[in-house]
Amino acid sequence: MSEEVSLDRASQPLSGTAITFHIVSTAFFTFICYLAIGIPLAVLPGYVHTDLGYSSVLAGLAISMQYLATLLSRPFAGRMADSVGPKTAVLRGLAGCSVSGVFLLAAGFFPHMPALSLAILLIGRLVLGCGESMVGTGAITWGIGRVGAQHTARMISWNGIATYGALAIGAPLGVVIHHAWGLAAVGATVTVLSLGGFLLARLKTATAVVRGEHLPFQHVLRKVFPHGMGLALGSIGFGSIATFITLFYASHQWPNAAFCLTLFGTFFVGARLLFASTILRFGGFRVAIVCFSVEALGLLLLWQASSPALALVGASLTGFGFALIFPALGVEAVNLVPATNRGSALGAYSVFLDLALGVTGPLAGLIVGQFGYPEVFLFAAVASLAAVALTVSMYRRTQPASSAAVPG
């Protein structure tokens, strides 16, 4: 299924209201996808570790399997968006999210058979990861195709608002559903929501496929490699919080761990809404440097947290700092390739996010086993500070060319 619509319609000037509508309505499908991800997010580590009786490393693996699948499917998702159209990618991704809910539902019926339940659960996580890559890349490319490349930063920003807004809502919602009806009900909820998103996406107008040369994925990957490494280092903080905040709270016998994820998402969304325009004003590199620094501060507070209140402040600062990292470095990365390779560039850039989240779970589990839960956040803070150094280096490399382009 490929997408062919009139280029004339897609290229007509749009009003500010129409631009916002197209951006938000396209990002809505990312919201649905990440509800499917967020609803089981705070439930699965405890289910694997406590209900099934497996180690903290396997609890982390249950989360990270999704990110591994997303990592491996990013090249395919980016090429799909470029060649057959982003709407097709979004539809296939939402279908995958719905199927993952069916696996989650099935896993909930076998807690008395831990190996079987875990195997079904991991298969569902793999399917969900593939769905995430197609929806994430497809929705951004779809939105950019509808409103124009000049609004790339806004589209990426709103996609992130949808992502972490869904996680902020989904995490506590999943806990409530799990406590009331069990894991099978969590899976059923994911299935129904994703299927609803699929049906709505079918009604939305497709955009034209941009014709032209498609660069090999490896070539695109090399172009965006430094930007992706910065993203990967900054994403370790989010991966640490998403995977181990519930067990970190449990180790201190603190209540309401899911509220940490809610505050992380709330401050993330707030930063995107209030400060997305700073990327256009100051440039992606300078914004990213500030964001990495704020994220590192939040993670250091989590490392030293002696009370739930301090942990909430740390999670909030981490979410606030992490908010603009993806769009800030993403705009710089996408500008390195022609429009015909926009989906591939987004896919290649996003690979580094998936890679970071994929390795964070098991690696953080090993750190927990050796040193304890707080040191996970110290490790993530050091990674954020390394990202500051890398981004400063990239920014400095752009300055001679910029200076030479200024007359006089």
Secondary structure, 3 states (H helix, E strand, C coil): CCCCCCHHHHHCCCCHHHHHHHHHHHHHHHHHHHHHHHCCCCCHHHHHHHHCCCCHHHHHHHHHHHHHHHHHHHHHHHHHHHHCCHHHHHHHHHHHHHHHHHHHHHHCCCCCCHHHHHHHHHHHHHHHHHHHHHHHHHHHHHHHHHHCHHHHHHHHHHHHHHHHHHHHHHHHHHHHHHHHHCHHHHHHHHHHHHHHHHHHHHHCCCCCCCCCCCCCHHHHHHHHHHHHHHHHHHHHHHHHHHHHHHHHHHHHCCCCCHHHHHHHHHHHHHHHHHHCCHHHHHCHHHHHHHHHHHHHHHHHHHHCCCCHHHHHHHHHHHHHHHCCHHHHHHHHHHCCCCHHHHHHHHHHHHHHHHHHHHHHHHHHHHHHHHHCCHHHHHHHHHHHHHHHHHHHHHHHHHHHHHHHHCCC
